Amino acid sequence: MAAGDTDIGTGTTLTYSSFTMELLSVSWTGIERAAIDTSHMGTTGGRTFIPGDLYDPGEIVADVHLDTTDAPEITGAAAALTITFPDSETWSASAFMTGFEFTDPLEDKMTATATFKATGSITF
């Protein structure tokens, strides 16, 4: 990222199947590739590694306004999940909902947290 390319998240959207959300924040965590140890009895100095062929596409966690008329889609079926940033760039993957929690406080807005597991490749 070049200097001055910093942006704010206002305007970011997340779409998942027909589940609609008023997004408060989103994080995509745990994108990782295994490091396979290739060290052997003759290795000197530090251990040696090669990257695994497959990567884990991670999880997406969305904090949203709770809409009690729009039931979460925790069916187990994967669907398209797309995050669109304010600059119109998108990240997308197939994903399925693994968790849904909500908070209903006295005299404050109701919010929820939806967690999705990405599966397969991520499109940047």
C-alpha positions in Angstrom: 0.0 0.0 0.0 1.5 3.3 -1.0 1.5 6.2 1.4 -1.7 8.1 1.4 -3.7 5.0 0.2 -5.3 4.5 3.6 -9.1 4.4 3.5 -11.9 4.3 6.1 -14.4 1.4 6.1 -17.6 3.6 5.8 -19.5 2.2 2.8 -18.1 -1.4 3.0 -20.8 -4.0 2.3 -21.1 -7.7 2.8 -23.5 -9.9 0.9 -24.2 -13.6 1.7 -26.9 -15.5 -0.1 -30.2 -13.8 0.7 -29.2 -12.8 4.3 -29.1 -9.0 4.4 -27.0 -7.1 7.0 -26.5 -3.6 8.1 -22.7 -4.0 8.6 -21.0 -2.4 11.6 -17.6 -4.1 11.1 -16.1 -7.0 9.3 -12.9 -9.0 9.7 -11.4 -11.8 7.6 -9.1 -13.8 9.8 -7.0 -16.9 9.6 -6.0 -16.9 5.9 -2.9 -19.2 6.1 -0.8 -21.7 4.3 0.9 -24.5 6.1 4.7 -24.5 6.4 6.0 -28.0 5.8 9.2 -28.8 7.7 11.9 -30.2 5.3 14.6 -30.4 7.9 16.5 -33.7 8.3 19.4 -35.1 10.4 21.9 -33.4 8.1 20.3 -29.9 8.3 22.5 -27.3 10.0 21.6 -23.9 11.3 17.9 -23.2 11.2 15.1 -25.6 10.1 14.1 -25.5 6.5 10.5 -25.3 5.2 8.4 -25.3 1.9 5.0 -23.9 1.5 2.0 -26.3 1.4 0.1 -26.5 -1.8 -3.3 -25.7 -0.2 -4.2 -22.7 2.0 -7.0 -22.3 4.5 -9.2 -19.4 3.3 -10.0 -18.4 6.9 -13.1 -17.0 8.6 -15.2 -13.9 8.1 -16.7 -12.3 11.2 -19.4 -9.6 10.7 -20.8 -7.4 13.4 -24.2 -6.2 12.3 -27.5 -4.6 13.4 -29.9 -7.4 14.4 -32.9 -7.7 12.1 -35.3 -10.1 13.8 -37.3 -10.5 10.6 -34.3 -11.8 8.6 -33.3 -15.2 10.0 -29.6 -16.2 9.8 -28.8 -18.8 7.2 -27.1 -21.4 9.3 -28.1 -24.2 7.0 -24.7 -25.8 6.4 -24.8 -25.1 2.7 -22.1 -22.9 1.2 -23.1 -19.8 -0.6 -21.3 -16.8 -2.2 -20.0 -14.3 0.3 -18.7 -11.0 -1.1 -17.1 -8.0 0.7 -17.2 -4.8 -1.3 -14.9 -2.0 -0.1 -15.5 1.7 -0.5 -13.1 1.9 -3.4 -15.3 -0.8 -5.2 -12.7 -3.5 -4.8 -14.1 -6.9 -3.8 -13.0 -10.0 -1.9 -15.2 -13.1 -2.4 -15.3 -16.8 -1.6 -17.8 -19.5 -1.1 -18.7 -19.7 2.6 -21.1 -21.2 5.1 -22.3 -19.7 8.4 -20.8 -21.4 11.4 -22.1 -19.2 14.2 -24.6 -16.5 15.0 -24.9 -14.5 18.3 -27.0 -11.5 19.2 -27.3 -9.0 21.9 -30.5 -7.3 23.0 -29.7 -4.7 25.6 -32.1 -2.4 27.5 -32.4 1.0 25.8 -29.8 0.4 23.1 -29.6 -1.1 19.7 -29.7 -4.8 19.1 -26.6 -6.2 17.4 -25.4 -9.6 16.2 -22.2 -11.3 15.2 -22.3 -13.7 12.3 -19.3 -16.0 11.6 -18.6 -17.6 8.2 -16.1 -20.3 7.2 -14.7 -19.7 3.8 -14.1 -22.8 1.6 -12.1 -23.1 -1.6 -10.2 -20.2 -3.2 -10.6 -16.5 -2.4 -11.0 -14.1 -5.3 -9.3 -10.8 -4.6 
